[in-house]
Amino acid sequence: MIQKHILIVGGTGMLAGVTSCLASEHLVTVIGRDQEKMAKVVRQNPETCHPLVVDYRNEEDLSKGLQESIKRHGPFKQVIAWVHKDSGKAMQLILNHSLHADVLHILGSQTNPEHEKKALNISEHQTYRQVQLGAKQDGDNFRWLTHDEIVHGVIDAIEHSFDYQLLGQLVNKRGMNG
Ligand SMILES: NC(=O)c1ccc[n+]([C@@H]2O[C@H](COP(=O)([O-])OP(=O)(O)OC[C@H]3O[C@@H](n4cnc5c(N)ncnc54)[C@H](OP(=O)(O)O)[C@@H]3O)[C@@H](O)[C@H]2O)c1
């Protein structure tokens, strides 16, 4: 298999399982801020998993870090981006640094996928796809997806080329348990 250079933004939290899975076959650059969480993830695949410790809300640091990563390991062929709302231009900067990539944008339940896509400037050479996190019915209530369910859903979306995939179902906040 040909090794791709993959960027995983937020790959030290709920997506840590995705990072480990992809780093077992590819070169992966992972963005996060917390050194301990990062070290734990990198330790699992020290040869192929490369940390980019940066606050993605800092535009200058993010651009600089992405450029260095591309210089060292080549252009990103795939991007998995879990970027919190209200993070300024972070998602746009990530797109600007992955012009020929398959970009999988992970969205929370409260995000409007169409608005999110419209607000972004997507290059004609990149593929932009979305995975939205929903909730699971648990008896009479709903609960958030577990990390395993999220990891499984994201890996499934990487392997299939849906433009949009909802994991679980969308419910309003009042319907949530916990
Ligand atoms: N269904 C839904 O809509 C939904 C939505 C959101 C969350 N959830 C649930 O709630 C849980 C907690 O959510 P979470 O957002 O804390 O997820 P998380 O994936 O556990 O943590 C966020 C990830 O993004 C990184 N990150 C956050 N802000 C950053 C910044 N400014 N710069 C660089 N990296 C940054 C974090 O690294 P650092 O900590 O090192 O910065 C971490 O890797 C999740 O585990 C999920 O199960 C569900």
The ligand as an ORCA input file, in Angstrom:
! r2SCAN-3c Opt
* xyz 0 1
  N     -22.902     14.513     19.123
  C     -22.268     15.665     19.111
  O     -22.658     16.575     18.431
  C     -21.060     15.891     19.913
  C     -20.398     17.059     19.645
  C     -19.284     17.340     20.372
  C     -18.834     16.475     21.332
  N     -19.491     15.329     21.574
  C     -18.993     14.440     22.641
  O     -18.398     15.233     23.631
  C     -17.072     14.781     23.896
  C     -16.112     15.929     24.127
  O     -15.950     16.734     22.946
  P     -14.569     17.421     22.595
  O     -14.756     18.467     21.601
  O     -13.868     17.781     23.856
  O     -13.839     16.263     21.833
  P     -12.429     15.634     21.912
  O     -12.181     15.084     20.564
  O     -12.338     14.707     23.051
  O     -11.384     16.850     22.136
  C     -11.134     17.833     21.169
  C      -9.898     17.534     20.287
  O      -9.563     18.721     19.569
  C      -8.341     19.273     20.070
  N      -8.517     20.721     20.202
  C      -9.560     21.370     20.785
  N      -9.385     22.696     20.708
  C      -8.202     22.887     20.068
  C      -7.475     24.040     19.688
  N      -7.922     25.278     19.948
  N      -6.305     23.876     19.034
  C      -5.823     22.635     18.766
  N      -6.467     21.498     19.091
  C      -7.650     21.624     19.741
  C      -8.126     18.591     21.419
  O      -6.762     18.566     21.758
  P      -6.267     19.360     23.109
  O      -7.174     18.963     24.193
  O      -4.870     18.916     23.278
  O      -6.377     20.803     22.752
  C      -8.670     17.191     21.102
  O      -7.749     16.461     20.320
  C     -16.641     13.937     22.723
  O     -15.868     12.904     23.224
  C     -17.951     13.489     22.085
  O     -18.285     12.174     22.505
  C     -20.611     15.011     20.869
*
